[in-house]
Amino acid sequence: MKTSTCKCGGSIKLDRCLTEGFLVECMKCDKCGDTLFTPEQAKQIIKLREANKEIEGKRKIIKVGSSIAALLPKKVELYGVKEGVVDSIKVLSSNSLEVKFDKDIV
């Protein structure tokens, strides 16, 4: 992006935004709140859409010893997901969890 000034006169800065249900980097005006995407950021959204189409769906939770585990489709291996790569798990709402991996998967 060549300019760092919005048409409203505000400054456009790197930020994170929720778009199409994906948390991604974006460029946001600090005055009017307009959200813009660089070509690289737009490509990332497209990659996330494609990955989500591959793995989206209901999954089973099973008991493993005294713990539980979520069964993920084998296709997630295409994105680098494998045993032992979960960095953290956080409760986001009453019906959702966030699972973070120790490296980018898309």
N, C-alpha and C positions, 0 to 999 in steps of 0.2 A: 504494500500500500504506500503510495508516494506521499500522501498528505496525512498529517496527524491532527487536522482540524476538520470538524464536522461542518456541514452546511449551516447549522444553527449557531456556529461560532464556538462551540464547546471543543474540548480536547478528546481525541480518540485514543484510547489506551487499551492495552492487552488486559483481558479479563477472562473469567470462566462463566459460561452461561449454560442453561438447560434448554436444549432445542431438540424437538422430536423425541423427547425422553432421554437424550444423551447429554451428559455433562462434558462439554468441550471448551477448548480455548476459543475466544472470539475477540473482536475489537468492539469496544463499547464507548459511546459518547458519554462523558461525565455530566453533560448538561441536559440533553433531551432523552438520553437512554437508548437511542438507536443502536441496533446491533448489526455489525458487518462481519464478513468473513473473508480472510485472505484466501487465495487459491489453495494453499496448503491446508488451511483449516477446513475448507469445503471438501477437499479430498479425504480428510480424516472422517468427516461426517458420512461420506459415501461408503468408506471402508466399514464404519460401524454399522450402517444399515445392512450391508451385505453379510457381515458376520452375524448380526442378530437374526437375519432370515435363516441362516444355517442352523442356529442352536436354540432359537426361541421355542418355548413350549413347557408343558407341565413336566415336572420331574418327581421322582419318588424320594422320600427320606427313609432310610433304613437304619436299623439298630446294628451297631458294630461294637461288641463287648459292652462296656458301660457308656459308650458314646453313640452319637447318631451321625449319619453321613448323607449328603445329597448325591444322588446319582446324576452324573452329567453325561451327555452324549459323547461318543468317541470323537466326533467332529471337532470338539474343543481342542484336541491335540494339535490340529492344524494351526491354532493360534498360540501354541506354546504352553498351554495349560497341561500340567501333569502333577503327579503326586508331590506334595511337599512345597508347593510354590505359593501358598496363601500367606499373605503378610499380616492381614488383620480382618476382623469381622466386626461390623458395627450395626446396631439397630437403628434404622432410619425412621420407621413409623410402626404403628401397631401391626402392620402386615407385610413389612419388608425389611430385608437385611442388605447391607452392602458388604460384598466380599472383595477385598483388594489383594492383588497379586504383587509379588516383589519385583515384577518387571512388566513392561508394556506387553499386552497380548494382541493388540490390533494396531 
